[in-house]
Amino acid sequence: MNIEQARFNMIEQQIRPWDVLDAGVLALLAVVRREDFVPAAQRALAFMDTEVPLGNVAAGQVMLAPRVEARLLQELNIARHEKVLEIGTGSGFMAALLGHKAQHVDTLELDAELAAQAADKLKRAGLTNVTVRQQDGAQGLAAEAPFDAILLSGSVEAVPEALLQQLKIGGRLAAIVGEEPVMRAQLITRKGEQQFETRVLFDTVAPRLSGFAAHSRFAF
């Protein structure tokens, strides 16, 4: 496989047609080596328009499809001075992308093996501003809050109030919300202490994040 040609095709044939037009995001996808975060057994899937299994797929252990990752990254519009929280580290690739854009990223992974592997890959990639924490992400990371941006790298039935309360005023949270067969990626912006604005980004389906109870609801 010609790695660089496959990377180019991923960007031009999958990601750009999905309305990912931010030059900074596209440039980042061209230089952050996605293949280094894919399990060796799944290397052939690194640049394909599909989710990549990381272990227990039933437990939501996948890399999201490249176009979904790219679109969520674009919509969060991370600035260099910002502090970010990711729920669901998985392979560590999304944390790497966030780390290139943010001041600091805390990323939470429930599975100990995945957390250790991601931490190693991020270290090898030179991402010194990303901290991997092996813990349940459903309650966020109150000790380090508030955050400028929060990303849920997987789906939830509803966004827990605990996570929304860890956003700064003006902060953004991106998540894939709903139940199969209908889920929608949403961008939620905190406008005030108890004021949130939700924008639907696109329809998609993604595995459920581990640790998120089905009854955890928050009404906007």
PyMOL commands that set and color helices and strands:
alter all, ss='L'
color gray80, all
select helices_A, chain A and resi 3-18+23-31+34-37+40-45+57-59+66-76+93-101+112-124+142-144+161-164
alter helices_A, ss='H'
color red, helices_A
select strands_A, chain A and resi 52-53+62-63+83-87+104-109+130-134+147-156+167-179+182-192+195-204
alter strands_A, ss='S'
color yellow, strands_A
deselect
rebuild
show_as cartoon
